[in-house]
Amino acid sequence: MPNFADASETVLSFVPEVTWGTTPPAAPAFQVLRFVSDNLVGNRTTQQSNEITPSADDSDLIRLGEGGGGDIAFELSYDPNLQSLMEAALRKTWGAAPAAGVAQPMAAGTEKKSFTFQKKYVGAADIFFRFPGARIGNMALTIQARQPITGSFTTLAKGYESDDAELAGATYVQPGGNPVMSAPEVATITVGSISAPLYFTDLSFTLNNNLREQPYVGDVFNAGIGYGQRQITGSLVGYLEDLGLYDLFQANTFFALSYEIEDGLLNKYKFEFPRCKMPQGQVPTPGNNQDVMFNGGFQALRDPTAGTSFIITRTPHA
């Protein structure tokens, strides 16, 4: 009987690179990622030949370039391996893990981080796909009422490789076992100077590093993966009770936004956008037997005092 690869047994991991596009050659220590799904794939750019043939057939399909990458979906947990990818998304480093109960903020910066991602499929023979030179382009997080908190990372890589064997000396750093965080565990939500309690059904954001491939003459693979301008946008959907949120939209004024999440073991994340504007604010009437909701969008901007547009604070349980 065939022993086909089973998605439920997939091991997704990554190892930081010292040199962009080069997997550490000596005993790479892969960090295993807790994840829900991925679509990391190799990408090939081709073009049909324009040669004229008397037979009216295509004469060739020309290989022009190679790349790789894709999305990784996850459920939010207080996990050091997941936090490594948060660092890459924010282009900054937390540093050594903080002591129990000590809050450690990390503001978005301009560091350049890259990884080799690896997918291992277990079957009759283990199958490996690797994506060297991968950078984190997007980080998204979605909080919806009565749901686990979900997110995704989008990667762009130099290329892709396949193998049927482990890399020499490879080891694996297993993820932690802290619980998945959920919407009921969002403890504090602050929007500007609004003092009344706010009741949201949806809080989400997307950080986009605007990555770009850097192809060159002489190879099908990229010479590099470039960073662009960081853009952070999000949405706020909440029950309409007063004009507090709508006034922020209408006045086109700056405001701070933050929310804190605490798991069942008292590990915490705080997501903070110190200076935002609200380009969208709508209050449609949906019809009978439905609540009236405020649908707002926000964009995070650089705060001159904080010197950044985004801060993530992690606090391990005491």
Residue, then its C-alpha position, 0 to 999 in steps of 0.5 A: m500500500p502506498n504511503f502518501a504524504d499527509a498534510s497533518e504530519t507536515v513540519l514547517s520550520f525556518v532558520p535565520e540566515v547570516t548571509w541572505g539567500t544562504t542556508p547556514p551550512a553547518a548544523p542549521a537549527f530550524q525553529v518549528l512553527r505552529f501553523v494552520s496552513d501554508n502555500l509556500v511554493g516555487n514560482r517560475t516566470t515563463q514566456q511563449s516563444n514568438e518564433i514563427t513556425p510553418s506548422a503553426d505550433d509553439s516552438d518553445l516555452i522560455r524560462l525567464g525567472e525563478g522565485g518562491g514564497g507564499d502565505i503562512a496562516f497561524e493562530l496567535s499564541y505566546d510562542p518564541n518561534l512565532q515571535s521570531l517572525m514578528e521581529a522580521a515583520l517589524r524589522k526589529t529585535w526584542g533581544a533576550a527573553p524578558a524576566a517573568g512579568v516584565a513587559q518588553p516593547m519592540a518598535a518597528g525599525t529597519e533591520k533586514k532579516s532573512f530565513t530559509f523556510q523548510k517544509k518536511y512531508v512525512g511519507a514512505a520517504d521524507i520529502f523536503f522543500r526549502f525556500p532560501g532568502a525568504r523575507i517577511g513581507n506582510m503580517a496580518l492579525t484578525i480578532q473576531a468575536r467568539q473566534p480564536i485570534t488568527g494571523s498570517f505572514t507573507t514571504l518572498a524568497k530568493g528561490y526554492e529547492s527540493d530534497d529527499a534528505e535532511l541537511a547535515g547536522a540539522t536540529y529542530v527547536q520545538p515551539g512552546g505549548n502555550p494556549v491559543m489566544s482568543a477574542p474573549e481574552v482581549a483585555t483592554i482596547t483604547v481608541g484615542s481619548i474615548s472614555a466610554p466602553l467600546y464593543f467591537t466585533d472585528l479588529s484587524f490590521t495588516l503590516n505591509n513591507n512592500l517587498r520587491e524582487q530584484p532580478y538581474v542579467g546572468d541568473v534566473f534567481n533574484a539578486g536580492i529581495g528589497y524592502g519598500q515603505r512600511q504601510i499599516t492599515g486595519s479595520l474597526v467594526g463595532y456596535l453603534e452607541d454614540l458618535g465617539l468613533y464617527d467623530l474621529f473619522q469626521a474630524n480627520t484627527f490623529f488618535a492612538l490605538s492599542y489593545e492587549i491580549e492575555d492568554g489563560l496563563l497570563n502571557k500578554y501581547k500589546f499591539e500599539f499604533p501610537r498615531c493613526k488616522m481614520p480614512q473610512g467611517q461608515v454607518p450603513t443600515p443593514g435591515n430588520n433584526q440586525d444591529v447598526m454597526f460602525n465600520g471604520g478603517f485606520q492607517a498607522l503613521r509615524d509618531p514623532t514622539a515614539g519614533t515609529s508607527f507600530i509597537i508590540t510588547r510581550t510580557p511572559h506570565a509571572 
